[in-house]
Amino acid sequence: MTGTVLDTGERHSVAELTDLAYELRRKLLELCGTYEGAVHIGGDLSVADILTVLFHHGLRVDPADLANPARDRFVLSKGHAAVCMYIAMAMRGFFSYDEIVDTYGQLDSAYGMHPCKVQLPGVEASTGSLGHGLPLAVGMALSARHRGEQHRVVTLLGDGETGEGSVWEGVMAGRSQKLGNLVAFVDRNRQLMTSFAEERVMFEPYPDKWRAFGWNVIEVDGHDMGQLVDAIDRLPSPDSDVPTVVICETVKGKGVDFMERNLAWHAGSLGAADLERALAALDASRGTTAADIAPVTTEQEAR
């Protein structure tokens, strides 16, 4: 399989992908309503569109042939969004959604709050310690280069974890090694666990930082499926010399009005009444993008 690229034949329209992302969010909320512990629901909702477009459009991987060396590799650097990834993978046919609901977060479950590669086939790397996913992806991409393989290595980071020095060491190494087979998606929801990003860490000018390290930079609305599809379709060839970052402007808690940009919903659970309210809000928000949602005001930040 060296030198080949796996083509699974999966093709969806933008409208179909948008519907799949809506279904993913519904399943997320339903699980949050049944699981007794806290789910990282805010950051899960912000990456639902990204994970949908990756698993149903961007990643060349066959759930029935997980050891195929030509497969694309995916590393969830923001490991606390694991349940969103599990559901996206279940919808792609890796395993059963019912199994996630029945066992998520339980002792010895394959579906932990952070992904574990030795527990769950299809997971390429165990993650959860923030700032490690990109360096891992650099190593995978460099290994592929040495082997003459043409697959991509894709990683998804939260913007908060890009405050880690290890991320920028990985960014520098990726460009130095001319790893055009390396792609990073950034969930730019502008929130940390207990604060808004610029209050604690000054990220801006954010895209320019990546450009300064020599990366190809694509900026998109992370809730606009058309823009996400276009970004993937215009990625440079895996045999190119420049790695790519897709910076996705997103909203933490996207789709549920009382969770959107609300620091209280970094993680939580939903009772029956709140679940009903959240599902109704999700239905009302169908088709909205990050640009449709008003930014947080200074007064809201203070609260």
VENNOR-V275047 format. One line per field, one symbol per residue. ss: DSSP state (H for helix, E for strand, L for the rest). psi: psi as a letter, one per 20 degrees, with the letter a starting at -180 (. if undefined). A space follows every 10 residues. Layout:
ss->???
psi->???
//
This chain:
ss->LLLLLLLLLL LLLHHHHHHH HHHHHHHHHH HHHHLLLLEL HHHHHHHHHH HHHHHHHHLL LLLLLLLLLL LLEEEELLHH HHHHHHHHHH HHLLLLHHHH HHHLLLLLLL LLLLLLLLLL LLLLLLLLLL LLHHHHHHHH HHHHHHHLLL LLEEEEEELH HHHLHHHHHH HHHHHHLLLL LEEEEEEELL ELLLLEHHHH LLLLLHHHHH HHLLLEEEEE ELLLHHHHHH HHHLLLLLLL LLLEEEEEEL LLLLLLLLLL LLHHHLLELL LHHHHHHHHH HHHHLLLLLH HHLLLLLHHH HHL
psi->ipjrppoijp pqrggghghh hghggghghg ghihphapqm hghghhjggg hghghiggpn qohimijpii qqqpongmii kghggggghg hijhaphhhg ghipjqpjqi mriqqohiho piphqprhoq ihgghghggg hgghghikqj rqppqoqqhh ijiphhghgh gghghhjlmi jpppppnmik qagjrqgihh pohqoghhgg hhjjqppppr oijohghggh gghkqqqijr ipqppoooor ppjpiohihp kohikgqarp rgghgggghg hgghjpiqrh hippqprhgg hh.
//
